[in-house]
C-alpha cells in the first residue's frame, strides 16, 4: 500500500461492492415508490401549465411536461464567426522553397 499523508491508498483494483451503474437498494426502493405517482405528477403539471397563478409557474410546468415528453433540448451552438459573419477556414499559403 502506498501512503499519502496519514492515509493508506490501495494499489490494487477494487473487487467488492456493486457493479458500476447499479443503484443501491434504498435508491431503487425510493424510485419505485416515486414512479407510482407519475400519473398524478403529470396531471398536476398539466393543471399548473393550464391554470397556474403566474406566467412563471405556467411556463415552468409546460417546460417540465415537454422535457418529459420529448427530452431536454440540446444546448444551442453558434455557427457563425465574429459579429455574425460566416465562419471561414484559415488560408494555407505555400511558399516556394529557396535553395541556399
Residue pairs with C-beta under 8 A, 6 or more apart in sequence:
1 8
1 9
1 10
1 11
2 8
2 9
2 11
3 9
18 24
23 31
42 65
42 68
45 61
45 64
45 65
46 61
46 65
48 57
48 58
48 60
48 61
49 58
49 61
49 62
49 65
50 58
52 58
52 61
79 87
80 86
80 87
81 87
81 88
